[in-house]
């Protein structure tokens, strides 16, 4: 796992990067939905990424999933200006 921190257009960016398999393409559109989980029944609530996105939005930011050059990237962006 690699962490990167930088700024882009008055936004602070935090990237969490790994070289794992990533999210299966058929699930990408669902991963930020409340109560969605790819884990077996009873092993996950499906709230983690949904709560992360909600908190990011409340701070005028965003979180998104990317797949680039075989790497899995979750990118959190938060406003650096009020």
C-alpha positions in Angstrom: 0.0 0.0 0.0 1.2 3.5 -0.9 -0.1 6.8 0.4 0.2 10.0 -1.6 -0.6 13.5 -0.5 -0.8 16.6 -2.8 -2.9 19.5 -3.7 -4.8 20.2 -6.9 -7.0 23.2 -7.7 -7.4 24.3 -4.0 -8.2 20.7 -3.0 -6.1 18.5 -0.7 -5.8 15.1 -2.2 -5.1 11.8 -0.4 -4.6 8.7 -2.4 -4.5 5.2 -1.0 -2.9 3.0 -3.7 -2.3 -0.8 -3.9 -1.6 -3.3 -6.5 -4.4 -5.7 -5.5 -7.0 -7.1 -7.8 -9.3 -4.1 -7.4 -13.0 -4.0 -7.4 -14.7 -6.3 -10.0 -15.9 -4.1 -12.9 -19.6 -5.2 -12.4 -19.5 -3.9 -8.8 -17.8 -0.5 -9.3 -21.1 1.4 -9.7 -22.4 0.0 -6.4 -19.5 0.3 -4.0 -20.5 3.7 -2.5 -24.2 2.7 -2.1 -25.4 2.3 1.5 -25.7 -1.3 2.6 -23.9 -2.7 -0.5 -21.3 -5.3 0.4 -19.5 -7.9 -1.6 -18.8 -9.9 1.6 -20.9 -13.0 2.5 -24.1 -12.4 4.4 -23.5 -11.4 8.0 -19.8 -10.3 7.4 -20.2 -6.7 6.5 -22.7 -3.9 6.9 -21.9 -2.2 3.6 -21.7 1.2 5.2 -18.0 2.0 5.2 -17.5 3.6 1.8 -21.0 5.1 1.9 -20.2 6.9 5.2 -16.8 8.0 3.8 -18.4 9.6 0.8 -21.1 11.2 2.9 -18.5 12.7 5.3 -16.3 13.9 2.4 -19.4 15.6 0.8 -20.2 17.3 4.1 -16.7 18.8 4.0 -17.1 19.9 0.3 -15.0 17.0 -0.9 -15.4 13.7 -2.6 -14.0 10.1 -2.6 -13.7 8.1 -5.7 -12.4 4.7 -6.9 -10.0 4.5 -9.8 -8.1 1.8 -11.5 -5.0 2.9 -13.3 -2.1 0.9 -14.8 -3.0 -2.1 -12.8 -3.3 -0.2 -9.5 -6.3 0.3 -7.3 -6.7 3.9 -6.1 -9.1 5.4 -3.6 -8.8 9.2 -3.9 -10.1 11.5 -1.2 -10.3 15.2 -2.1 -11.1 17.9 0.5 -11.3 21.6 0.0 -8.3 23.6 1.2 -10.3 26.9 1.3 -13.3 27.7 3.3 
